[in-house]
């Protein structure tokens, strides 16, 4: 059984699975506690999942009265908590209430205050930023006197409420997000996701009204939630606000904060409307590249990209293709690569972009030329350069081959 303990301590999920399949006890003790507690304390989701699959009990009552699930709540990792809470057997009502109460207690007391209460220490708290490279969000990890927690308890509470059918008040969710005023923080992201899935008129109105708030963070949160509402629920096929982006035009016209404005444009431009295009084009020379990069998305075109746009609109996108900022050039390149109008200057712009300093832009430009059946894509392909073997394969790299196949098929017919 010590082999399982060593595998859990090493964080070797594959070895943990192999040992469990060979008959190891998933409740093997480690310093008097089930090995699941060791994985939870280490925030090791892979090993936690392996132990749960092997039969470890997340609701096992421990000597101190807690359970592995409650320890996950205390630790503050909302994904780890959900992993334990959603594993196979539904959590009984009493355990749910206990879990929700524990999460609320952390939220109401505050992470640092509760950490000090539990340790009885008054010294400095060690703080470390922990990033999730796969998802793209972050949290803060706090350690005092050998006790470590993460500041995701508001996300823990929010996700559990959603899972168990509790509709938290709109204003309360806003407060939770603003307690972590960074759009990449776990709590902020989870609140945006939670409100963005409430596809009802009440949430739309409350969120849109939040755009009138004097605080930029309130408006930023509102703009991000509105994007989710407009995109709808792809899994359920529901998008009741898909064509209501134009309602945000008055706020975009008066917004002065570039980050909020960019978020608003991102939400608006999923709708197609002449008024949205006009507002977008008005920001062609905006000083912030985040705003300029969203101008192409405001330009109307048919879904298949074949209809011609107004000359002044196309000129605007071509101008952005020569922008000083690479993010803006990449956005313009994506638009031009999907545009199927016959204007020769589109192909010329894409050829120019195949010389760009950024490889992703060169890939995008070559792909655009191939889709336009522009023979210059063949020569331009050589300008893409060596690829990073550590990155996922980009399927646009096959577009020139597909172009050749189309030409060969046409020659045979």
C-alpha positions as CSV (number, residue, x, y, z in Angstrom):
1,X,0.0,0.0,0.0
2,X,3.0,2.3,0.5
3,X,3.4,2.3,-3.3
4,X,0.1,4.1,-3.7
5,X,1.1,6.6,-1.1
6,X,4.3,7.3,-2.9
7,X,2.6,7.6,-6.3
8,X,0.0,10.1,-4.8
9,X,2.8,12.1,-3.2
10,X,4.7,12.2,-6.6
11,X,1.5,13.3,-8.4
12,X,1.7,10.3,-10.7
13,X,-1.9,9.8,-11.8
14,X,-1.1,7.0,-14.3
15,X,0.7,5.0,-11.6
16,X,-2.1,5.7,-9.2
17,X,-4.6,4.2,-11.7
18,X,-2.4,1.2,-12.3
19,X,-2.0,0.5,-8.6
20,X,-5.8,0.8,-8.0
21,X,-6.5,-1.5,-11.0
22,X,-4.1,-4.0,-9.4
23,X,-6.1,-4.0,-6.2
24,X,-4.6,-1.2,-4.1
25,X,-7.1,0.2,-1.5
26,X,-8.3,3.7,-2.6
27,X,-8.7,4.5,1.1
28,X,-5.1,3.8,1.9
29,X,-4.0,6.0,4.9
30,X,-1.3,8.6,4.6
31,X,-0.3,10.1,8.0
32,X,-3.6,9.0,9.3
33,X,-5.8,10.3,6.5
34,X,-7.0,8.8,3.2
35,X,-4.6,9.4,0.3
36,X,-7.4,11.4,-1.3
37,X,-6.8,14.1,1.3
38,X,-3.2,14.3,0.3
39,X,-4.2,14.8,-3.4
40,X,-6.8,17.5,-2.3
41,X,-4.2,19.3,-0.2
42,X,-1.8,19.3,-3.2
43,X,-4.5,20.7,-5.6
44,X,-3.8,17.6,-7.8
45,X,-6.9,17.2,-9.9
46,X,-5.5,14.4,-12.0
47,X,-4.6,12.2,-9.0
48,X,-7.9,13.2,-7.3
49,X,-9.8,12.0,-10.3
50,X,-7.8,8.8,-10.4
51,X,-8.6,8.1,-6.8
52,X,-12.3,8.8,-7.2
53,X,-12.5,6.6,-10.2
54,X,-10.8,3.9,-8.1
55,X,-13.4,4.1,-5.4
56,X,-12.2,6.8,-3.0
57,X,-15.0,8.3,-1.0
58,X,-15.2,12.1,-1.1
59,X,-17.8,12.1,1.8
60,X,-15.9,9.9,4.2
61,X,-16.1,11.4,7.6
62,X,-12.6,12.1,9.1
63,X,-11.5,12.3,12.7
64,X,-11.7,16.0,12.8
65,X,-15.3,15.9,11.5
66,X,-14.5,17.1,8.0
67,X,-14.6,15.1,4.7
68,X,-12.3,15.2,1.7
69,X,-15.0,17.3,-0.1
70,X,-15.1,19.8,2.8
71,X,-11.3,20.0,2.7
72,X,-11.5,20.8,-1.0
73,X,-13.9,23.6,-0.2
74,X,-11.6,24.9,2.5
75,X,-8.7,24.7,0.1
76,X,-10.5,27.1,-2.2
77,X,-10.1,25.4,-5.6
78,X,-13.4,25.5,-7.3
79,X,-12.5,23.0,-10.1
80,X,-11.2,20.5,-7.5
81,X,-14.3,21.0,-5.4
82,X,-16.6,20.4,-8.4
83,X,-14.5,17.3,-9.3
84,X,-15.3,15.8,-5.9
85,X,-18.9,17.1,-5.7
86,X,-19.9,15.8,-9.1
87,X,-18.3,12.4,-8.9
88,X,-20.9,9.7,-9.7
89,X,-23.1,9.4,-6.6
90,X,-25.1,12.6,-6.0
91,X,-24.2,14.5,-2.9
92,X,-26.9,14.0,-0.3
93,X,-28.9,17.1,0.8
94,X,-27.2,17.4,4.3
95,X,-23.7,17.2,2.8
96,X,-24.8,19.8,0.2
97,X,-25.9,22.2,2.9
98,X,-22.7,21.6,4.8
99,X,-20.6,22.3,1.8
100,X,-22.5,25.5,0.8
101,X,-22.4,26.8,4.4
102,X,-18.6,26.2,4.5
103,X,-18.1,28.1,1.2
104,X,-20.3,31.0,2.4
105,X,-18.3,31.1,5.7
106,X,-15.1,31.6,3.8
107,X,-16.6,34.3,1.6
108,X,-18.1,36.2,4.5
109,X,-15.0,36.0,6.7
110,X,-12.5,36.6,4.0
111,X,-9.6,34.3,3.0
112,X,-6.8,36.0,4.9
113,X,-8.9,36.5,8.0
114,X,-10.1,32.9,8.1
115,X,-6.5,31.8,7.5
116,X,-5.3,33.8,10.5
117,X,-8.2,32.5,12.6
118,X,-7.4,28.9,11.8
119,X,-3.7,29.2,12.4
120,X,-3.8,31.8,15.2
121,X,-0.9,33.6,13.6
122,X,-0.4,37.3,12.9
123,X,2.8,37.2,10.8
124,X,3.0,38.0,7.1
125,X,1.1,35.8,4.6
126,X,3.0,34.3,1.7
127,X,1.1,35.1,-1.5
128,X,1.7,33.3,-4.9
129,X,0.0,33.8,-8.2
130,X,-1.2,30.4,-9.6
131,X,-2.0,30.3,-13.3
132,X,-3.9,27.7,-15.2
133,X,-2.2,27.7,-18.6
134,X,-4.9,25.5,-20.2
135,X,-7.9,27.5,-19.2
136,X,-6.2,30.9,-19.0
137,X,-7.3,32.1,-15.6
138,X,-5.4,32.7,-12.3
139,X,-5.9,32.8,-8.6
140,X,-3.9,33.8,-5.5
141,X,-2.6,31.1,-3.2
142,X,-2.0,32.2,0.4
143,X,0.1,30.3,2.9
144,X,0.5,30.9,6.7
145,X,1.9,28.6,9.3
146,X,1.9,25.6,7.0
147,X,-1.7,26.1,6.0
148,X,-2.3,26.9,2.3
149,X,-5.6,28.0,0.6
150,X,-6.5,29.6,-2.7
151,X,-8.8,32.6,-3.0
152,X,-11.4,31.0,-5.2
153,X,-14.1,30.5,-2.5
154,X,-16.5,32.9,-4.3
155,X,-16.2,30.8,-7.4
156,X,-16.7,27.7,-5.3
157,X,-19.9,29.1,-3.9
158,X,-21.1,30.4,-7.2
159,X,-20.6,27.1,-9.1
160,X,-22.2,25.0,-6.3
161,X,-25.2,27.3,-6.2
162,X,-25.7,26.8,-9.9
163,X,-25.3,23.1,-9.6
164,X,-27.9,22.8,-6.9
165,X,-30.4,25.2,-8.5
166,X,-29.8,28.2,-6.3
167,X,-30.2,31.5,-8.1
168,X,-28.0,34.0,-6.4
169,X,-29.1,37.6,-6.7
170,X,-27.6,39.6,-9.6
171,X,-26.1,42.3,-7.4
172,X,-24.5,39.7,-5.1
173,X,-22.8,38.0,-8.1
174,X,-21.6,41.4,-9.3
175,X,-20.0,42.0,-5.8
176,X,-18.3,38.6,-5.9
177,X,-16.7,39.4,-9.3
178,X,-15.6,42.9,-8.2
179,X,-13.9,41.5,-5.1
180,X,-11.3,40.1,-7.6
181,X,-11.1,43.0,-10.1
182,X,-9.3,41.2,-12.9
183,X,-11.1,39.7,-15.9
184,X,-8.7,36.7,-15.8
185,X,-9.2,35.8,-12.2
186,X,-11.1,32.6,-11.6
187,X,-13.9,34.3,-9.6
188,X,-14.5,37.1,-12.1
189,X,-14.5,34.5,-15.0
190,X,-16.9,32.2,-13.1
191,X,-19.4,35.0,-12.4
192,X,-19.3,36.1,-16.1
193,X,-20.0,32.5,-17.1
194,X,-22.8,32.1,-14.5
195,X,-24.6,35.3,-15.4
196,X,-24.0,34.8,-19.1
197,X,-25.9,31.5,-19.0
198,X,-29.0,33.2,-17.5
199,X,-30.7,33.7,-20.9
200,X,-33.6,35.7,-19.6
201,X,-34.8,39.3,-20.2
202,X,-34.3,40.2,-16.5
203,X,-30.6,39.4,-16.7
204,X,-30.3,41.2,-20.0
205,X,-31.9,44.4,-18.6
206,X,-29.9,44.4,-15.4
207,X,-26.7,43.8,-17.2
208,X,-27.3,46.4,-19.8
209,X,-28.2,48.9,-17.0
210,X,-24.9,48.2,-15.4
211,X,-23.3,49.9,-18.4
212,X,-24.5,53.2,-16.9
213,X,-22.4,52.6,-13.7
214,X,-19.7,55.2,-13.1
215,X,-17.2,52.5,-12.2
216,X,-15.2,51.1,-15.2
217,X,-15.0,47.7,-13.6
218,X,-18.8,47.5,-13.4
219,X,-19.1,48.4,-17.0
220,X,-16.4,46.0,-18.0
221,X,-18.2,43.2,-16.2
222,X,-21.4,44.1,-17.9
223,X,-19.8,44.1,-21.4
224,X,-18.4,40.6,-20.8
225,X,-21.7,39.2,-19.5
226,X,-23.5,40.7,-22.5
227,X,-21.1,38.9,-24.9
228,X,-22.1,35.6,-23.3
229,X,-25.8,36.5,-23.4
230,X,-25.5,37.4,-27.1
231,X,-23.6,34.2,-27.9
232,X,-26.2,32.1,-26.1
233,X,-26.0,28.5,-25.1
234,X,-24.5,26.6,-28.0
235,X,-25.2,23.2,-26.3
236,X,-28.9,24.0,-26.0
237,X,-29.2,25.8,-29.3
238,X,-30.6,28.9,-27.5
239,X,-29.5,32.4,-28.4
240,X,-32.4,34.8,-27.6
241,X,-30.2,37.9,-27.7
242,X,-28.2,37.1,-30.9
243,X,-29.6,40.0,-32.9
244,X,-29.7,42.6,-30.0
245,X,-26.1,43.8,-30.2
246,X,-27.3,47.0,-31.8
247,X,-28.9,47.9,-28.5
248,X,-25.4,48.5,-27.1
249,X,-24.5,51.2,-29.7
250,X,-25.4,54.2,-27.5
251,X,-23.0,52.9,-24.8
252,X,-20.2,52.2,-27.2
253,X,-20.5,55.7,-28.7
254,X,-20.0,57.3,-25.2
255,X,-17.6,54.8,-23.6
256,X,-14.1,56.4,-23.0
257,X,-12.3,53.5,-21.3
258,X,-10.6,51.4,-24.0
259,X,-10.8,48.1,-22.3
260,X,-14.5,48.5,-21.7
261,X,-15.0,49.8,-25.2
262,X,-13.2,46.8,-26.7
263,X,-15.4,44.4,-24.7
264,X,-18.5,46.2,-25.8
265,X,-17.4,46.1,-29.5
266,X,-16.7,42.4,-29.1
267,X,-20.3,41.9,-27.9
268,X,-21.9,44.1,-30.5
269,X,-20.2,42.8,-33.5
270,X,-21.8,39.4,-33.3
271,X,-24.8,41.2,-34.6
272,X,-24.9,42.5,-38.2
273,X,-26.3,46.0,-38.6
274,X,-25.4,49.2,-40.5
275,X,-25.4,51.2,-37.3
276,X,-22.9,48.8,-35.7
277,X,-20.7,49.0,-38.7
278,X,-20.8,52.8,-38.6
279,X,-19.8,52.9,-34.9
280,X,-17.0,50.3,-35.5
281,X,-15.5,52.3,-38.4
282,X,-15.5,55.4,-36.2
283,X,-12.8,53.8,-34.2
284,X,-10.5,53.2,-37.1
285,X,-7.8,55.5,-35.7
286,X,-8.5,54.8,-32.0
287,X,-5.2,55.0,-30.0
288,X,-5.7,51.7,-28.4
289,X,-4.9,48.6,-30.5
290,X,-7.5,46.5,-28.6
291,X,-10.2,48.7,-30.0
292,X,-8.8,48.9,-33.6
293,X,-8.5,45.2,-33.7
294,X,-12.2,44.8,-33.4
295,X,-13.1,47.2,-36.2
296,X,-13.0,44.5,-38.9
297,X,-15.6,42.5,-37.1
298,X,-18.0,45.4,-37.3
299,X,-17.9,45.5,-41.1
300,X,-20.9,43.8,-42.6
301,X,-20.6,40.9,-45.0
302,X,-22.7,37.9,-46.0
303,X,-22.2,34.7,-44.1
304,X,-20.4,33.1,-47.0
305,X,-18.2,36.2,-47.4
306,X,-18.9,36.5,-51.1
307,X,-20.9,39.7,-51.3
308,X,-19.0,42.9,-51.8
309,X,-18.8,45.4,-48.9
310,X,-18.9,49.2,-49.3
311,X,-15.7,50.6,-50.8
312,X,-15.0,52.7,-47.7
313,X,-15.5,49.8,-45.4
314,X,-13.1,47.6,-47.4
315,X,-10.6,50.5,-47.5
316,X,-10.8,50.6,-43.7
317,X,-9.9,47.0,-43.3
318,X,-7.1,47.3,-45.8
319,X,-5.7,50.2,-43.8
320,X,-5.8,48.1,-40.6
321,X,-3.9,45.4,-42.4
322,X,-0.9,47.9,-42.4
323,X,-1.4,48.9,-38.8
324,X,1.7,49.3,-36.6
325,X,0.3,46.8,-34.1
326,X,0.5,43.1,-34.9
327,X,-2.8,42.2,-33.1
328,X,-4.6,44.7,-35.4
329,X,-2.9,43.3,-38.5
330,X,-3.9,39.8,-37.5
331,X,-7.5,40.8,-37.0
332,X,-7.6,42.5,-40.4
333,X,-5.8,39.4,-42.0
334,X,-8.5,37.1,-40.6
335,X,-11.2,39.2,-42.1
336,X,-9.5,39.5,-45.5
337,X,-8.9,35.7,-45.4
338,X,-12.6,35.0,-45.2
339,X,-13.7,37.7,-47.6
340,X,-14.6,36.3,-51.0
341,X,-15.2,39.5,-52.9
342,X,-13.3,39.9,-56.3
343,X,-11.3,43.1,-55.5
344,X,-7.7,42.5,-56.4
345,X,-6.4,44.7,-53.6
346,X,-7.6,42.0,-51.1
347,X,-5.2,39.4,-52.6
348,X,-2.4,42.0,-52.7
349,X,-2.9,42.9,-49.0
350,X,-2.8,39.2,-48.1
351,X,0.4,38.8,-50.1
352,X,2.0,41.7,-48.2
353,X,0.9,40.0,-44.9
354,X,2.8,36.8,-45.9
355,X,5.9,38.9,-45.1
356,X,4.7,39.9,-41.7
357,X,7.1,39.4,-38.7
358,X,4.6,37.3,-36.9
359,X,4.3,33.7,-38.1
360,X,0.6,33.3,-37.2
361,X,-0.2,36.3,-39.5
362,X,1.8,34.7,-42.3
363,X,-0.1,31.4,-41.8
364,X,-3.4,33.3,-41.9
365,X,-2.4,35.2,-45.0
366,X,-1.3,32.2,-46.9
367,X,-4.5,30.4,-45.9
368,X,-6.5,33.3,-47.1
369,X,-4.8,33.3,-50.5
370,X,-5.4,29.6,-50.9
371,X,-9.1,30.0,-50.1
372,X,-9.3,32.7,-52.7
373,X,-7.7,30.4,-55.2
374,X,-4.9,32.9,-55.6
375,X,-1.8,31.1,-57.2
376,X,0.5,33.3,-55.2
377,X,-0.3,31.1,-52.1
378,X,2.2,28.5,-53.5
379,X,5.2,30.7,-53.4
380,X,4.1,32.4,-50.2
381,X,3.8,29.1,-48.4
382,X,7.6,29.0,-48.2
383,X,7.6,32.2,-46.2
384,X,5.8,30.6,-43.3
385,X,9.0,29.2,-41.9
386,X,9.8,26.5,-39.4
387,X,7.0,25.6,-37.0
388,X,7.3,25.2,-33.3
389,X,7.0,21.5,-32.6
390,X,5.6,22.2,-29.1
391,X,2.5,23.9,-30.5
392,X,-0.7,22.2,-31.7
393,X,-0.8,21.6,-35.5
394,X,-2.5,24.4,-37.3
395,X,-4.9,22.9,-40.0
396,X,-4.7,26.0,-42.1
397,X,-1.2,24.8,-43.1
398,X,-3.1,22.2,-45.3
399,X,-4.9,24.9,-47.3
400,X,-2.3,25.2,-50.0
401,X,-2.4,21.5,-50.5
402,X,-6.1,21.7,-50.9
403,X,-5.7,24.5,-53.4
404,X,-3.3,22.3,-55.5
405,X,-5.8,19.5,-55.4
406,X,-8.6,21.8,-56.6
407,X,-6.4,23.0,-59.5
408,X,-5.5,19.4,-60.4
409,X,-9.1,18.3,-60.3
410,X,-10.1,21.2,-62.5
411,X,-7.4,20.5,-65.0
412,X,-8.6,16.9,-65.3
413,X,-12.2,17.8,-65.9
